[in-house]
Amino acid sequence: MDARIDTTTRPSTPTYRVPRSVLLVGAAIAALIVLALTIALALPARPTDYAAGSPAAAFQDFYAAWENRDVDAAYRHLSSNVTGQLSLADYRNRDSEQSWQRDQDRRLVLQGADVTGDRAVLRIRVDQFSGGGIGGQRSSSERSVRLVRENDTWLIDEPLIGIESVGYMY
């Protein structure tokens, strides 16, 4: 039996190597993207600045006062029509019943404003967030808020606690 050993060299499969500098640049870019996303998600969005004396600015001031638990200041942003039917004491009671709203993860987005003379209607999208991280969910609803101008000041012309309407107490 003739056993032969094959001594011919076979071509090997070529191996391609990615230069280390390309890997480092790719890793640096990926790290910057992750950092940017983390910062964007971690930092709260700055509220939009609306023109002073506008209906949007009036609503923003009302909502900020309410969020900061300054119920008296929020009440002062209500029209005489509302305050004539809802006393400050009743408003405080209603606020304590609906204070759960402050714990909601919400974002209000002004969609538009329709102003006709001394009346305005703001169209607002309410984004509600639940869960957290990548699995978090958002639901949205739209509502309108009526305002009226009294003594050159825009005031909320419906009984609101936060963004929720409340019935008048009799």
N, C-alpha and C positions, 0 to 999 in steps of 0.2 A: 504494500500500500504506500503510495507516494503522498506524503503529507507536505503540502506547500504552505508556506506562510505568505500571506499577501503583504508585501512591503510597499505597495504603491500608496501614495498619500492621496487621500480623498480631499476634495475641496471642503473646507469647513463652512458652516453657515456664517455669513458675515454678521458681526455684532456691531450695532450702532450705539454709541454712547452719547448721551446728552451732556454737553459741557456743564460743569459744575456752576459756572456763572449764570447760565440760563435757569437752572434749578433755583438758585438763590434769588434771582430777580422774580421768578414766578411765585416763590414762597413769600417774598416781601409784598408783592401786589395782593396776594390772597390775604395776608395779614392786614393790610391797609383797608381792604374791602370789609373784612370782619369788624375792624375797629370803627369804621365809618357807620356801618349798620348798627353797631352797639350804641354808639353815641346818638345816632338819630332816633333810636327807639327809647333810649334812657332819658333823654332830655325832653322836658315838656315843651310843646309848641307854644311859642309866644302868641298871645292874643293879637288879633288884628286891630290896628288903630283906625277908628272911624272919625270922620270930621266932627269936631266939637259942635254940639247943638243939633246933630242929626238924630233921626229916630233910632238908627242902629247904635249910636253912642249912648243914647238914653237907655236902651234895653241892656246894653253891655254893662253900664253902671249899675242898673237894677240887679242884674244877675250876679255881678261881682259882690255887691253888698250882701245879697242873700247867701252866696257861697261862703262868704267870710263871717257868717252868722250875725250880721248886723241887720236884724229884722226891722228895727226902727227905720234905718236908712232905706231898706228895700220898700217899706211901706210908704215912705215919702216919695217914691217914684211912681205911685199909683195915682190915677186921676181922681178928681173930686167926685165923679160919678161912682167910682169904686169905693172910695173912703166914706162916702155918704151912706153906703149900705153895709160896709164892713169896718167895724171899729178896729183900732190898733190892738186892743185886748183880744178881740176875736181873731185877728190876723196872727197874733202871737200864738194863740191856742192852736190854730190850724197849722202853723209852722211846726209846732212841736209834734203834731200828729204826722206830718209829712217830712220830718227831718231825715227819714230814710233816703230821700233823694240825694242828699249830700254824699252818701256812701256809694252811690252808683258811679260807675266809670263811664262818664258821658262826655261827648264833645258836641257843641252846638256850632253849626255852620250856617251863616247867613247866605241864603240863596238869592235873595232879592228884596227890594223894598218898593212898594207902590204908595206914592205920596200924592194925595189930592187935597190941596188946601191945608186945613188944620187937622187932617186925618191921615194916618199911615197904617199900612199893613206890612209887617215883616214876614217873609217866608223863610222858615228856619228848618234845617234838617237836623234831627237829633240822632247822633250815632251812639249806640249803646254797646259797650264792650263786655264780654264775659270770657272767662278762662284767661290764660296768660301764655306768653311765649308763642311758639310756633302754632300751637293748637288753639289759640284764642279765636273768638268769633266776634263778628260785628253785625248788629242789626240796625237798620235805619228806619226812621219814620219822619214824616214831615208834618209841620203844624204852622199855623199862622198866629201872629200876635198883633193885636190892635193897639195903636197908640193915638193919642189926641194931643194937640198943642194947646196948653193953657198958660196964659201969661208968658208967652214966648219960650215955654219949656215943654219938651216932649215928655208925656207921661203914659204909663201903661194903662190902657182903658179896658182892662178885664182883670178879674181877681186871680192873680197868679201867685203860687208858692213855687219858687224855682221856675220850672218850665211847665208845671202842671196847673191846670185850671182848678179852682175850688168854687164851690157854690157859696152863695151868700148865706150868712147865718141870720136868722130872724129872731 
